[in-house]
Amino acid sequence: MSDMRPYVETTVCGVSKKEFEAYKRVQRGGRWNMFSREAQLATGLDKETYMLVIKNYKELAEKWGGLRAEEDEEEDENDV
């Protein structure tokens, strides 16, 4: 018997992984200050979701990756 449960997107603090990844993509680009309206628009997120990402960044990064120190360590390991 197959599992026919509908897909339910997991959220942390009301933010989905897809939304967090949109924020991270703009952040990695380094083009804008992440507190600017331009950065928010570049993510494609509405203002409420964008502010949830900023306010809960540490918890989101712990769940889905993205803490700056962890990224630096991964880059260092790849350089060896």
C-alpha positions as CSV (number, residue, x, y, z in Angstrom):
1,M,0.0,0.0,0.0
2,S,1.5,3.4,-1.0
3,D,1.7,6.4,1.1
4,M,-0.8,8.9,-0.4
5,R,-0.6,11.7,2.2
6,P,-0.5,15.1,0.6
7,Y,2.8,17.0,0.6
8,V,2.8,19.6,3.4
9,E,5.6,22.1,3.4
10,T,7.5,22.3,6.7
11,T,7.9,25.8,8.2
12,V,10.0,27.2,11.0
13,C,8.7,30.3,12.6
14,G,6.2,30.6,9.7
15,V,8.9,30.5,7.0
16,S,9.3,27.7,4.5
17,K,12.7,26.3,3.4
18,K,12.0,27.7,-0.1
19,E,11.5,31.2,1.3
20,F,14.6,31.0,3.5
21,E,16.6,29.8,0.4
22,A,15.3,32.8,-1.6
23,Y,16.6,35.1,1.2
24,K,20.0,33.2,1.3
25,R,20.3,33.5,-2.5
26,V,20.1,37.3,-2.4
27,Q,22.4,37.4,0.7
28,R,25.1,35.3,-1.1
29,G,24.9,37.7,-4.1
30,G,26.2,40.5,-1.8
31,R,24.6,43.2,-3.9
32,W,22.4,44.8,-1.2
33,N,22.3,45.5,2.5
34,M,19.9,42.8,3.7
35,F,17.9,45.4,5.7
36,S,17.2,47.4,2.5
37,R,13.9,47.4,0.6
38,E,15.8,46.5,-2.6
39,A,17.1,43.3,-1.0
40,Q,13.5,42.4,0.1
41,L,12.2,43.0,-3.4
42,A,15.0,40.9,-4.9
43,T,14.0,37.9,-2.8
44,G,10.5,38.0,-4.1
45,L,9.2,37.6,-0.5
46,D,6.4,39.8,0.9
47,K,7.5,42.2,3.7
48,E,6.0,40.1,6.5
49,T,7.8,36.9,5.5
50,Y,11.0,38.8,4.9
51,M,10.9,40.3,8.4
52,L,10.2,36.8,9.8
53,V,13.4,35.6,8.1
54,I,15.4,38.4,9.6
55,K,14.0,38.1,13.1
56,N,14.4,34.3,13.1
57,Y,17.5,33.9,11.0
58,K,19.5,31.9,13.6
59,E,16.8,29.3,14.1
60,L,16.1,29.0,10.4
61,A,19.9,28.6,9.6
62,E,20.2,26.0,12.3
63,K,17.3,24.0,10.7
64,W,18.2,24.4,7.1
65,G,21.9,25.5,7.1
66,G,23.4,28.9,6.4
67,L,25.2,30.1,9.5
68,R,28.1,32.1,8.2
69,A,30.7,30.3,10.3
70,E,29.6,27.0,8.9
71,E,29.8,28.2,5.3
72,D,33.3,29.5,5.9
73,E,34.4,26.1,7.3
74,E,32.9,24.3,4.3
75,E,34.7,26.7,1.9
76,D,38.0,26.2,3.7
77,E,37.6,22.4,3.5
78,N,37.0,22.6,-0.2
79,D,40.2,24.6,-0.7
80,V,42.4,21.9,0.7
